[in-house]
Amino acid sequence: MDITENELYLNPENFNGFNNDELVKIQGIMKEMQLTEEEISEQWEFYAIKNKINDKFLSKLDAFKTHLKSNKSKLAKKVKLIESKIDDSFSLPDIFPSSTSSEPVQTSKSNKNSKITTATTASTSNNSSTSAPSRSSYKPNKVLIDVSNKKNEVIDRDSIFDIDPEDLMDIDNNQKNEKFEKQKKNKLHLKINDFSYENRSNVGNIVLTYNKQLISEEILDQPPFKINIESVSNVNKQIKYKSATIESRNKSLVESNQHYTDQFSVPLKPEDSDSTRRVMGRVWVDDQEIQLSKRFALLGSNQNDLSTFTLESSIKEFSLFSGQVVMIEGKKVPGANFFCSNIYYPKALPFMENEKRKDLAGDLDVFVVSGPYFTYQDNDIDLEFKANPFKDLIDLIVTQKPHVAILMGPFIDEDNMMIRQFHKTYDQLFKEMMLQLNSECKSTQILVVPSLRDVNNDYEFPQPPFTFNTNQLDKNNLHFLSNPSTVVINQHVTIGIDNCEIYQHLDRSTNFKVNDMNTNNNPISTTNNNKNNNNNSTTTTTTTTTAQPINTKIPEENIFKMIIEQQSYYPMYPSDIPINPSSSTGSILFPKFTPDILLFANSQKPIIHNVNNVLCMSSGPLVFPYKSGTYLKFTVKKSNSDQPISQRTFATVKNI
């Protein structure tokens, strides 16, 4: 049956460059082939890269449909053959609905160490020749493959397509895992080799907008005004998770939990205390991979007779993850388990008081960019190279002259396999990048924030600022910040910067239940980056979030809401990153206020959401290993009123 534009529900972000006609066509193919949006998006990406398709997608979709049909039966048979030969404890993810699945396997709890070396490196501290920084890969204890969890990122769906069944007959499961990783790397290498940054399409096209109605039709020149950047200290409180047993951990967390006692909408002691009970503590999920669990431990509750709680089916909506502080309510019943009928979450901290804010002298323009800043191709890291994302970014800053540019790492990316072949040390490369920013972007204040993927910074969260001798700078317009950090611009706009991918970690680890009707009231539109061949115009469509019968993914707004309520830049424990809450670098907790704007790293896509007047945004990476990425620009309008920052800010995400 034909699909009309009114019945179109695909997310344009999953099919970058498609216009409405092409989305309608691909949605019809998806229904006919009985594939999910995620599956057909991944299949199209692989097909487009392999066949070097960059435009005129509509004419290529019939061939793509034929490709899917010819591969569906072939791949299903291959998977069936593989599954019939391998051990029952090892399973493969579903590729098509006709494939069978088995139980996931639990891997041994071990960390893998990797070392990155270079032929000639030097230390900036003592000018002596040393080896390149050594870094250990932090691997949390997780289930390797979970066929019920479509967000599993250990194995890529496409990575098993070219595996010979004979390769899976090894006895050692670790050898099987290495086979998968090798296939995954080979596929990525194929994409990297096919990608040409210089020949990319849709340059400068708008991908996402927020508060579009605030964008002036005329761009009026305003007199320059001085920019002052003030770094704010985060709250430094140690959270004592590292105890030998759950019982000792429960006792050690009581003190840190008291910080939240008065931050709920209801008192800890209910009015009807004879029959109703309220308990506050930190959620602990024994198995992070079981997304349907309704029974949780509660640590640090200061009540010796309570160890677990179970959610009653009457609770219509909840979002819970390990490390989260909550208050639960239910009827008093004997026993160690508690049946919870209500969940209360902490209130967000107030914004910075209006009395402490000074009026803006004009509209404030800010660039936000997340690394990597170079493609993963040979010699592309050289700053002298004719075309690379870093040089294009500098040209944008020089041309548009934003007041502030927030550059988030990675700058020297450990995931870029070519860094081993650089003819310069990591510190030398980073120094050249900073000096070039300093010399060419003199009218912009630049904030530099490290990433855990930067090989020349500590691999621990929170991270210290980059070490850099500012005496070498012509102008003092570079500011090196810690990760995370909170800054105040001109004593008016507060910005929190969190460069650790907490969004993705919560996305895959949160146990949740949401109402079927999930509406999004944010004035956000997405633009299909497809040019009409006749007039070079772009077609723009606004997409609205519609209700789906089954919610298989936690809404983006809920993730940001949890971070704001927990008042922390990384509230999850066990963590997916090496975390040190007692670090002298700073703390992962918010300062004594909620920032007006929260900026997050997201290695997948750009995001903009207004969550209770907190503007949560991610620019997406500037470049992927095998395709170009995006950057974010937002403007805070000058206002003499007490209107929230989020309501007088407009933002756009564009292709680099």
C-alpha positions in Angstrom: 0.0 0.0 0.0 1.3 3.5 -0.9 2.4 5.8 1.9 1.6 9.5 1.9 3.6 12.3 3.5 1.0 12.5 6.3 1.8 8.9 7.2 5.6 9.5 7.3 7.1 8.8 10.7 10.8 8.1 9.9 13.4 10.3 11.6 15.2 12.3 8.9 18.4 12.2 11.1 18.7 8.5 10.4 18.7 9.1 6.6 20.9 12.2 6.2 20.2 14.0 3.0 16.8 12.4 2.2 13.9 14.6 1.2 10.3 13.7 1.9 9.8 11.7 -1.3 12.9 9.6 -0.6 11.8 9.1 3.0 8.3 7.9 1.9 10.0 5.5 -0.6 12.4 4.0 2.0 9.5 3.7 4.6 7.6 1.6 2.0 10.6 -0.6 1.5 11.0 -1.0 5.3 7.4 -2.1 5.7 7.5 -4.5 2.7 10.8 -6.1 4.0 9.5 -6.1 7.6 12.6 -4.3 8.9 13.0 -1.8 11.7 14.0 1.8 11.1 17.4 1.1 12.8 18.0 -2.0 10.6 17.2 -0.3 7.3 19.2 2.8 8.2 22.3 0.7 8.9 21.8 -1.3 5.7 21.4 1.9 3.7 24.5 3.5 5.2 26.6 0.4 4.3 25.1 0.2 0.8 25.6 3.9 0.1 29.2 3.9 1.2 30.0 0.8 -0.8 28.5 2.2 -3.9 29.7 5.8 -3.3 26.1 7.3 -3.4 26.1 11.0 -2.3 23.0 12.4 -3.9 19.9 11.6 -6.1 18.9 8.9 -3.6 15.4 8.3 -5.1 16.8 6.8 -8.3 19.0 4.4 -6.3 16.3 3.0 -3.9 15.0 0.4 -6.4 18.5 -1.1 -6.6 18.8 -0.9 -2.9 15.5 -2.8 -2.5 16.8 -5.5 -4.9 20.0 -5.7 -2.8 18.0 -6.2 0.4 15.9 -8.9 -1.2 18.8 -10.8 -2.6 20.7 -10.6 0.7 17.8 -11.4 3.1 17.5 -15.1 2.3 21.2 -15.5 1.9 22.1 -13.8 5.2 19.4 -15.6 7.1 20.7 -19.0 5.8 24.2 -18.1 6.8 23.2 -17.1 10.3 21.2 -20.3 10.6 24.2 -22.3 9.5 26.5 -20.5 12.0 24.1 -20.9 14.9 23.7 -24.6 14.2 27.5 -25.1 14.6 28.5 -22.9 17.5 28.2 -23.6 21.2 24.8 -23.1 22.8 26.2 -20.5 25.2 27.3 -18.2 22.4 24.7 -16.2 20.5 24.4 -13.9 17.5 22.3 -10.8 17.3 19.1 -10.9 15.2 19.6 -9.6 11.6 16.2 -10.2 10.2 12.9 -11.1 11.8 13.2 -14.7 10.4 16.4 -15.4 12.2 16.5 -17.2 15.5 18.1 -16.1 18.7 19.5 -17.6 21.8 20.5 -16.6 25.3 23.3 -14.1 25.8 26.7 -15.1 27.1 28.5 -13.7 30.2 32.1 -12.8 29.6 34.8 -13.1 32.2 35.5 -9.9 34.1 38.8 -8.6 32.9 40.3 -5.4 31.6 42.2 -5.2 28.3 45.3 -3.0 28.2 46.4 -1.3 25.0 49.4 0.9 24.4 49.8 3.6 21.8 53.4 4.2 20.7 55.2 6.4 18.2 58.6 6.3 16.7 59.8 9.7 18.1 58.1 11.5 20.9 59.2 14.1 23.4 58.0 15.3 26.7 57.3 19.0 27.0 58.2 19.1 30.7 61.8 18.1 30.5 62.6 18.2 26.7 63.9 14.6 26.9 63.0 12.0 24.4 60.3 9.6 25.8 57.8 7.2 24.5 54.3 8.2 23.6 51.7 8.2 26.4 50.5 4.8 27.5 46.7 4.4 28.1 44.7 1.5 29.5 41.3 0.8 28.0 38.6 0.9 30.6 36.2 -1.9 30.0 33.3 -2.2 32.5 32.0 -5.7 33.3 29.2 -6.2 30.9 27.4 -8.9 29.0 29.1 -9.2 25.7 26.1 -9.9 23.4 22.5 -9.4 24.4 20.1 -10.3 21.6 17.2 -8.7 23.4 19.1 -5.4 23.6 19.2 -3.6 20.3 21.4 -0.9 21.8 24.3 -3.4 22.3 27.3 -1.7 20.8 29.9 -4.5 21.2 29.0 -6.1 17.8 27.7 -4.2 14.8 24.9 -5.9 12.9 26.8 -5.6 9.6 30.0 -7.1 11.1 28.8 -10.7 10.9 27.8 -10.6 7.2 31.2 -11.7 5.9 32.1 -14.2 8.7 33.0 -17.7 7.6 31.2 -20.2 9.8 34.5 -22.1 10.1 35.9 -19.1 11.9 33.5 -19.5 14.8 34.4 -23.1 15.7 37.2 -22.1 18.1 36.9 -23.4 21.6 37.9 -20.2 23.3 35.2 -17.5 23.4 37.8 -14.8 23.5 39.0 -16.0 20.1 35.5 -15.7 18.8 35.3 -12.2 20.1 38.6 -11.3 18.3 37.1 -12.6 15.1 34.2 -10.3 15.4 36.4 -7.3 16.3 38.6 -8.0 13.3 35.6 -8.1 11.0 34.3 -4.9 12.5 37.7 -3.1 12.0 37.8 -4.4 8.4 34.4 -2.9 7.7 35.4 0.4 9.3 38.6 0.5 7.3 36.6 0.0 4.1 34.4 2.9 4.9 37.4 5.1 5.8 39.1 4.4 2.5 35.9 5.2 0.5 35.3 8.5 2.3 36.6 11.7 0.7 36.2 14.7 3.0 37.1 17.1 0.1 34.2 15.7 -2.0 31.6 15.7 0.8 28.1 17.0 0.0 25.5 19.2 1.8 28.2 21.6 3.1 26.7 24.2 5.4 23.2 22.8 5.3 21.1 23.2 8.4 20.5 19.8 10.2 18.6 21.0 13.3 17.2 24.3 14.6 15.8 25.5 17.9 13.6 28.6 18.5 13.7 29.4 14.8 11.3 32.3 15.3 14.0 34.3 17.1 16.3 34.3 14.1 16.3 37.8 12.6 15.8 38.0 8.9 18.3 40.9 8.8 21.7 40.4 10.4 22.5 43.7 12.0 26.0 44.6 12.9 26.4 45.3 16.6 29.2 47.1 18.3 31.8 44.7 19.8 31.8 44.2 23.5 34.3 42.7 25.9 33.9 39.0 26.8 34.7 37.8 30.3 35.0 34.1 31.1 34.7 33.0 34.7 35.2 29.4 35.7 33.0 28.2 38.6 34.0 25.5 41.1 31.8 22.5 41.2 30.7 21.0 44.6 33.4 18.7 45.9 31.8 15.8 47.7 33.2 12.3 47.8 30.9 9.4 47.1 32.2 6.2 48.7 31.2 3.4 46.4 34.4 1.5 46.6 33.6 -1.0 49.4 34.1 -4.7 49.4 30.5 -5.8 49.9 27.0 -4.4 49.2 26.5 -4.2 53.0 29.6 -2.0 53.6 28.8 0.1 50.5 25.3 0.6 51.9 26.7 2.0 55.2 29.4 4.2 53.5 26.8 5.9 51.3 24.5 7.1 54.0 26.5 10.3 54.6 26.7 11.4 51.0 23.0 10.8 50.5 22.1 13.3 53.2 23.1 16.0 50.7 19.7 15.3 49.0 17.4 15.0 52.0 15.7 18.4 51.6 15.7 18.4 47.8 12.5 16.4 47.2 9.0 17.8 46.6 7.7 15.7 49.6 9.1 15.3 53.1 10.9 12.1 54.0 8.4 11.4 56.8 4.9 11.0 55.4 1.8 12.4 57.2 0.3 8.9 57.3 3.5 7.4 58.8 1.6 4.5 60.4 0.8 2.8 57.1 3.0 4.6 54.6 6.7 4.6 54.4 9.2 6.8 52.4 12.8 5.8 52.1 15.6 7.7 50.3 18.8 6.1 48.9 20.8 5.2 45.8 19.5 2.7 43.2 21.6 -0.3 42.6 20.9 -2.6 39.7 22.7 -5.9 40.1 22.5 -6.7 36.4 23.0 -3.7 34.2 22.0 -5.6 31.0 18.5 -6.7 32.2 16.3 -3.8 31.1 13.0 -5.3 32.3 14.0 -5.7 35.9 11.5 -4.2 38.4 13.4 -5.1 41.6 16.3 -3.0 42.8 18.6 -2.6 45.7 18.6 0.7 47.6 21.9 1.8 49.1 22.6 4.3 51.8 19.0 4.4 53.0 19.9 4.4 56.7 17.2 1.8 57.3 18.7 -1.6 58.3 15.5 -3.6 57.7 15.3 -2.6 54.0 17.6 -3.9 51.3 15.5 -4.1 48.1 12.4 -2.6 46.6 10.0 -3.8 43.9 8.0 -1.5 41.6 4.3 -2.1 41.5 2.6 -2.4 38.2 0.5 0.7 38.9 3.5 3.0 38.4 2.9 4.4 34.9 6.3 5.9 34.3 9.8 5.6 35.8 13.5 5.9 34.8 16.0 4.2 37.1 19.7 3.6 36.8 22.5 2.5 39.2 23.8 5.4 41.3 20.6 7.4 41.1 19.3 9.1 44.2 15.5 8.6 44.6 12.8 8.6 47.3 10.4 5.6 47.2 7.0 5.4 48.8 4.8 2.4 49.7 2.8 0.6 52.3 4.6 -0.8 55.3 5.0 -4.5 55.1 7.2 -6.9 57.0 10.4 -8.2 55.3 13.5 -6.9 53.7 11.8 -6.1 50.4 9.7 -3.0 49.9 6.8 -2.7 47.4 7.0 0.8 45.9 3.9 2.6 44.6 5.5 6.0 44.1 8.9 7.3 43.1 10.1 10.8 43.8 13.2 12.4 42.2 15.3 15.3 43.5 14.3 18.8 42.5 16.7 20.6 40.2 18.9 23.2 41.7 17.8 26.8 41.1 19.4 28.8 38.4 21.9 31.5 39.3 20.0 34.4 40.9 19.0 37.3 38.7 20.4 39.7 41.2 23.9 38.4 40.5 23.5 38.7 36.7 24.6 41.7 34.7 22.8 42.7 31.5 24.4 41.6 28.2 25.8 44.4 26.2 24.5 42.7 23.0 23.5 39.4 21.5 26.0 36.7 22.5 27.1 34.4 19.7 28.7 31.0 20.7 30.2 28.2 18.6 30.2 24.6 20.0 32.3 21.9 18.3 33.1 18.4 19.4 36.1 16.4 18.1 37.6 14.6 16.3 39.0 17.5 14.2 40.6 15.3 11.6 39.6 12.4 9.4 41.1 9.0 9.8 43.0 9.0 6.5 46.8 9.1 5.8 48.5 12.4 6.4 45.2 14.2 7.0 46.3 15.2 10.5 48.9 17.6 9.1 47.8 21.2 9.6 49.2 22.1 6.2 46.9 19.7 4.4 44.7 21.5 1.8 41.4 20.4 3.2 40.5 19.1 6.6 37.8 19.8 9.2 40.0 21.7 11.6 41.1 24.3 8.9 37.5 24.6 7.8 36.4 25.3 11.4 39.0 28.0 11.7 37.8 29.6 8.5 34.2 29.6 9.9 35.3 31.2 13.2 37.4 33.9 11.3 34.5 34.6 9.0 31.6 34.6 11.4 33.5 36.0 14.4 31.5 34.4 17.3 32.2 35.9 20.7 33.0 32.5 22.2 34.0 29.2 20.7 33.8 26.1 22.9 36.0 23.3 21.5 35.6 19.9 23.1 38.0 17.1 22.5 39.2 14.7 21.3 41.9 16.8 19.6 44.5 14.0 19.2 42.1 11.1 19.1 43.2 7.7 20.4 40.6 6.0 18.1 42.5 7.3 15.1 44.8 4.4 14.1 46.9 6.7 12.1 48.3 8.5 15.1 51.0 5.8 15.4 52.4 7.0 12.1 52.7 10.7 12.9 56.1 12.3 12.4 55.4 14.6 15.3 54.7 14.0 19.0 51.2 14.3 20.3 52.2 17.4 22.3 53.8 19.0 19.3 50.6 18.5 17.2 48.4 19.8 20.0 50.6 22.9 20.4 50.5 23.6 16.7 46.7 23.4 16.8 46.5 25.8 19.7 48.9 28.3 18.2 47.0 28.3 14.9 43.7 29.0 16.8 45.4 31.7 18.8 46.9 33.5 15.7 44.0 33.3 13.4 40.9 33.6 15.7 42.0 36.7 17.6 38.5 38.2 17.9 37.0 35.1 19.6 37.5 33.7 23.1 38.2 30.0 22.8 37.4 27.5 25.5 39.4 24.2 25.2 37.9 21.1 27.0 39.7 17.7 27.0 38.2 14.3 26.3 38.9 10.9 27.6 39.9 10.0 24.1 42.7 12.6 24.0 46.0 10.7 24.2 47.8 13.7 25.7 45.5 14.1 28.8 44.7 12.0 31.8 42.5 9.0 31.3 40.3 9.6 34.4 37.2 11.6 35.0 37.1 14.4 36.1 40.0 15.5 33.8 42.4 18.4 34.4 42.9 21.1 31.8 45.4 20.7 29.1 48.9 21.7 30.2 50.0 24.6 27.9 52.5 27.4 28.3 50.3 30.5 27.6 53.5 32.6 27.4 53.7 31.4 23.8 50.4 33.0 22.8 50.2 36.3 21.0 46.9 37.1 22.6 45.4 35.6 25.7 42.2 34.4 24.1 42.6 30.6 24.9 41.1 29.3 28.1 42.0 25.7 29.1 39.2 24.1 31.2 38.7 20.9 33.1 36.3 18.2 32.1 33.6 18.7 33.4 33.5 22.4 33.9 31.0 25.2 34.6 31.6 28.7 33.2 29.8 32.1 33.5 30.1 34.4 30.5 29.9 38.1 31.2 28.3 37.4 34.6 25.1 36.6 32.7 25.0 33.2 31.0 25.9 30.0 32.9 27.1 27.0 30.8 27.9 23.5 32.0 30.3 21.4 29.8 30.2 17.6 30.1 32.6 15.8 27.7 32.3 12.2 28.7 29.3 10.8 26.7 27.1 10.3 29.8 24.1 10.6 27.5 25.0 7.4 25.7 25.9 5.6 28.9 22.5 6.4 30.5 20.7 5.6 27.2 21.9 2.0 27.3 21.8 1.4 31.1 18.5 3.0 32.3 15.6 0.8 33.3 12.5 2.7 32.2 8.8 2.7 31.5 7.2 5.7 29.8 3.6 6.6 28.9 2.5 5.6 25.4 1.8 9.2 24.6 5.1 11.0 24.7 4.9 14.5 23.3 7.7 16.9 22.6 6.8 20.6 23.0 10.2 22.0 22.1 10.2 24.2 19.0 12.7 22.1 17.1 12.7 21.3 13.4 15.0 19.2 11.3 16.0 20.0 7.8 16.4 17.5 5.0 19.7 18.3 3.3 18.7 17.8 -0.2 19.2 20.4 -2.9 16.9 20.7 -5.9 19.0 20.3 -9.0 17.1 23.1 -10.8 17.4 26.0 -8.3 19.8 24.7 -5.6 17.2 25.4 -2.9 16.9 23.2 0.2 13.7 21.6 1.3 12.9 22.0 5.0 10.3 20.0 6.9 9.4 20.1 10.6 9.1 16.7 12.2 6.9 16.0 15.3 7.4 13.2 17.8 4.5 10.9 17.5 3.3 8.2 19.9 4.4 4.6 19.2 2.5 1.6 20.5 5.6 0.2 22.3 8.4 2.3 23.7 11.7 0.5 23.1 13.9 3.6 23.7 14.0 6.1 26.5 13.0 9.6 25.3 16.0 11.9 25.0 14.4 14.5 27.3 14.2 11.9 30.1 17.9 11.3 30.0 18.7 15.0 30.3 16.1 15.4 33.0 17.7 12.7 35.1 21.1 14.4 34.9 19.6 17.7 35.9 17.7 16.2 38.8 20.8 14.3 40.1 22.8 17.6 40.0 25.8 15.7 38.6 27.8 15.6 35.4 28.2 11.8 35.9 25.5 10.3 38.2 25.9 6.7 37.1 27.6 4.0 39.0 29.1 1.5 38.1 30.5 3.9 35.6 31.4 3.2 31.9 34.5 5.3 32.4 37.3 5.4 35.0 36.0 7.8 37.5 37.6 9.4 40.6 35.1 11.5 42.6 37.9 12.4 45.1 40.1 13.9 42.4 41.8 17.2 43.3 41.0 18.4 39.7 37.4 19.2 40.7 34.1 17.4 41.2 31.5 15.8 39.0 28.7 17.5 40.9 27.0 20.7 39.7 27.9 24.0 41.5 25.2 25.4 43.8 23.0 26.2 40.8 21.8 24.6 37.6 23.5 25.9 34.5 21.3 27.7 31.9 22.9 25.7 29.2 24.3 22.1 29.3 26.6 21.0 26.6 27.2 17.2 26.2 29.4 15.1 24.0 27.5 12.7 21.7 29.4 10.6 19.2 26.3 9.7 17.2 24.3 12.8 16.4 23.4 16.4 17.3 20.7 17.0 19.9 18.8 20.1 21.2 16.2 19.9 23.9 14.7 22.4 26.3 14.2 20.5 29.6 12.4 22.6 32.2 14.1 25.8 30.9 17.6 24.1 30.8 18.8 24.1 27.2 20.5 20.7 26.7 22.6 20.5 23.5 25.1 18.4 21.6 26.8 19.5 18.4 27.6 15.9 17.3 31.2 15.2 16.2 32.8 17.5 13.6 33.8 14.4 11.6 33.1 10.7 11.8 35.7 8.2 10.7 33.9 7.8 7.4 31.8 10.8 6.9 31.7 14.5 7.7 29.9 15.8 10.8 28.3 18.9 12.3 28.9 21.9 14.5 26.5 24.0 16.7 26.0 27.8 16.8 23.7 29.5 19.3 22.8 33.1 20.1 21.6 34.4 23.4 19.5 37.5 22.8 20.0 40.6 24.8 17.2 41.2 27.3 16.6 43.4 30.2 13.8 41.2 31.6 14.0 38.0 33.7 13.1 35.8 30.8 15.0 32.4 31.0 18.0 32.0 28.9 16.5 29.0 27.1 13.5 31.1 25.9 15.7 33.8 24.3 18.2 31.6 22.7 18.1 30.2 19.1 20.4 27.5 17.9 21.3 25.9 14.6 23.3 22.7 13.8 25.0 22.7 10.4 27.1 20.4 8.3 30.8 21.2 8.3 
